[in-house]
Amino acid sequence: MGFHLGERNTEGAEGLWLSIPERVRERALIFTDGLEAYGAVFAKGQHQPEGKKETTKMERLNNTLRQRCARLVRKTLSFSRSWENHRLAIRYFLHYYNIVNWQKHHPYFKDSTL
């Protein structure tokens, strides 16, 4: 739903929170590794510090992102010349990845040959 490129601090947590669409923020559950900055930004009822229980899914997504988006690998020819291009490439990948996974699990597409 949202992402933020930056440091793991209060400013980064605020950037992540603001990247989530406003209509989703009201009902969102945020699973984190318990970093204090997240607790300061996310509402207590929505913030779920889970440690490795839920964050392993996020680590898996990070690994998939690194594997499929060459510009995130050190010393590559696919580097971004600007932060904006870097951000847009990541955004494109995340949208594509979410759509493909949604189609895999949505009942409409299960019996379809799309």
N, C-alpha and C positions, 0 to 999 in steps of 0.2 A: 504494500500500500504506500509506503513512504521510505525514503532513504536520505541519508545525509553524508557528505564527504567531509571529514574533518577529524579533529581530536576527540578523544574520549573524555570530555569534561562537560560542565554545565552548558556552555555555549553549543557544543555538539548535540547534547540531549535536547536542547530547545530547538535546534535546527531539525532534528529528527521529528520532534513533536509537531512542528509547523509544516513539515512535508506531508503529513498524513492529512487527507481531505477532511475538512471541518465536519462534514456530516458523519464521518466514520469515527472521528476523535471522541465523540460523546459516548460511543459504545465499545470502543476498542479495549482489548486486553493487551498489555505490553509485557512480554516475557523478557527479562534481562538477566545478566549475570550478577546483579546486586551492586553494581557500581553506585556510590553515593550520589553522583551527579544525576542519575536517572531518578532516584527517589526524591530529589529536590524539584524535579520538573514534572514528572508524571503523577497524577492523582493517586491517592492510596488505594482506592477501590479498583483502579485499572492497572496499577503497577504490580506485577507478579515476579519478585526476585526468586528465580528458580535454580540458580546455579547451572549445573550441567544437564539437569533433567530435560529442559526445553531448549537450551541454547545449542545443543548438539545439532538440532535441525538447522539452525542459523549457520553454524560452522560448516555444515554440509553444503548449504547454499553458497557460502563464501568460496569453498573449494571449487564448486561447479562454475562459479563466476570466473575464478582465476583460470580454470581450464579452458573455458569457451570464449573468453574475452582476452585476446592476446595482449592488448595494451596494458594489462595489469601485471604482466610478467616482466621482471627486470631484464634489462639489456635486450630488448626486442626491437624489431624494425617497425612494429605497429604502434609506436608511441603516439600520444596525443600532443599536438603542438599547443593546445590551450586547455585550461581547466574546463571551459564550457564544452568543448568537444569530448573531453574525458567524461564529464558528467552525463552528456547526452548518450554516449555509447553505453554506459552502465544502465541508464534509464531504459534505453531501447532493449537491452538484453533482459532486464527484469520484467518489462511488460511482455515480451515474447515468452519468456520462461513461465510466467504466471498464466498466460492464455493457454499454452500447451498443456500445463498441468491441470488447469481447470477443465479443459476438454477431456483429458484422460479420466477424470473423476465425475464429470457431470452425466446424469442419466441420459440426457438427450443424445450425447455423442457415443455412448457405450455400444449401441447396436448399429450405429451409422458407419458408412464407409467413406466418410468425408476425408 
